[in-house]
Amino acid sequence: MVNKLKIACLQVSAREYSDRFENRENILKMIDKAADSHPQLMVLPECVYPAYYISPLIVKNSLEFQKSTLVLITEVKQRAKLYKCYIALGIVETDPIENILYNSALLINPEGQEISCFRKSFLWHFDSHWFCAGEEYPVIETEFGKIGMFICSDGRLPEIVRCLSLQGADILLDLTNWVTSGFEKENLTNPQVEYMIPTRALENRVWIIAANKVGMEAKSILYCGKSAVFAPDGQIAKIASSCQEEILFYEISLEEAINKSIDNQINIISDRRPELYSELVQPTDTLPIYSIMKKKTGPKNPNPFTAVVQIEFEDNFKKYLQKIELFINNLLEQEADIIIFPECDFIFPENGEEIIHKIKQITKGRKALCAITLVEKADESYYKTTFLIESGKLRGKYRKTHIEREEKSLFSPGDLGLPVFKTSYGYVGVMIGYEGIFPEIARTLTLKGSDIIIWPSKFCNDRQIIICRSRGAENKIFVACSNSISHQSNGHSLITSPSGQILTSCLGKTEQTSLSSLNLLLSRNKNIVPHTNTILNRKPDTYKILLNNIHIEEK
């Protein structure tokens, strides 16, 4: 396998369906122009031909563009062969036998042959008015490694990219039509480019090459451009403008995607625990979230005033206990309903019961839920455990199930599964530390009914920010991340909404708490836009690979 791959993202100007012949000439012209720089792979946007918006109000008969689409595909195949280049092309695909349409991505090899076809699975908004959904996630072997494709809103579902990754894909092509709004075309953006696709790249340790359009279709569908290359560390390696037709070139290092370890703490593939993820493939109407979504009433207290606390842990137990007590009392004075402390190190392993007793005393008779993460000793084992204490009573506990490398000599993996706790403030799930990077955990907690996920952590590199926003948006839930400032940890705690917005946040390297009121009813509305529901439009029977144990050798 070669070590480098030169790619070209062709950021094409959107054109109306009526201008499809002009559009075809422009597509071919851009391919010719890109070829001057000798890329080995070109990626074009979603439905680059004939157009994305093909409403029956505009297209009276799909037969009228079938012929010209086939002509374009033939011409693109000829150019792939001429330029000895792979080309990924987004088209409207017609199935003449079934008389149905798909929003499809074709991958053409340097011999001019179509070697893979992906059909958009998670349909967006009006897509379902004329497109049928795909149900397969093919991966193709090339001299550059295994390549998979997905289309636009497919990137909003963690399952689809994960299915491609678990099949061994290290290079993913995102043929997209990221839509947007804004006052200035130079400043247009989209949640996917800001944090969701960086998260997909990081949580799978893959390269993602995304090609988007610029301009507008149907005087209502505005594209944000920003075609980009996302590196396996979640960083944007290179990005285009939001308003100019252009070609983005970049040479990727294929070796970077081979190592599936993050921060030398977790292997994002081998450290999965599929035995805990059974809900991911169960029929939607059998899951707790399905019945919860149908309820006409919400939680007893649907608007909890929620606090994330970031503290520096003390070496002295008495000082530590005093600090905990001070923060809780101050927050109760400020009428906080939920109080969340950060992830701890291996401290005070013999004093857990005393800390819990103190918090029970403080919160007794008070309407408050406190989440504190401690070292729990049980028999001869130690667990990193988050205790939920509500109004002086232990509501439940979660033992960290996905143990990091530096913890394996100290802690045992949790043996209580991935529970969701019923509280006066809705259903609460918990994940700890690097567990937040495994998309399966937050998704499983959501499917079990969580309204809010509590996430104690101790990151030193701000990974929690894009992850927190993505987990909120992809699951349509609140996520509250309390990040430590001890040792190398840098704070920047935050709470995100079901749309991925940051509701409140903390400074770096500062002992602080920050609060926000949460409308938990928003967590029970899983519609993103009309006809696109992050729970109901999943296809669990196509995600079977998520339950496979897959081991990746450490490099």
Secondary structure, 3 states (H helix, E strand, C coil): CCCEEEEEEEECECCCHHHHHHHHHHHHHHHHHHHCCCCCEEECCCCCECCCCCCCCCCCCCHHHHHHHHHHHHHHHHHHHHHCCEEEEEEEEEECCCCEEEEEEEEECCCCCEEEEEECCCCCCCHHHHEECCCCCCEEEECCEEEEEEEHHHHHCHHHHHHHHHCCCCEEEEECCCEECCCCHHHCCCHHHHHHHHHHHHHHCCEEEEECCEEEECCCEEEECCCEEECCCCCEEEECCCCCCEEEEEEEEHHHHCCCEECCCEECCCCCCHHHCHHHHCCHHHCHHHHHHHCCCCCCCCCCEEEEEECCCCCCHHHHHHHHHHHHHHHHHCCCCEEECCCCCCCCCCCHHHHHHHHHHHHCCCCCEEEEEEEEEECCEEEEEEEEEECCEEEEEEECCCCCHHHCCCCCCCCCCCCEEEECCEEEEECCHHHHHCHHHHHHHHHCCCCEEEEEECCCCCHHHHHHHHHHHHHCCEEEEEECCCCCCCECCEEECCCCCEEEECCECCCEEEEEECCHHHHHCCEEECCEECCCCCCHHHCHHHHCCCCCCCC
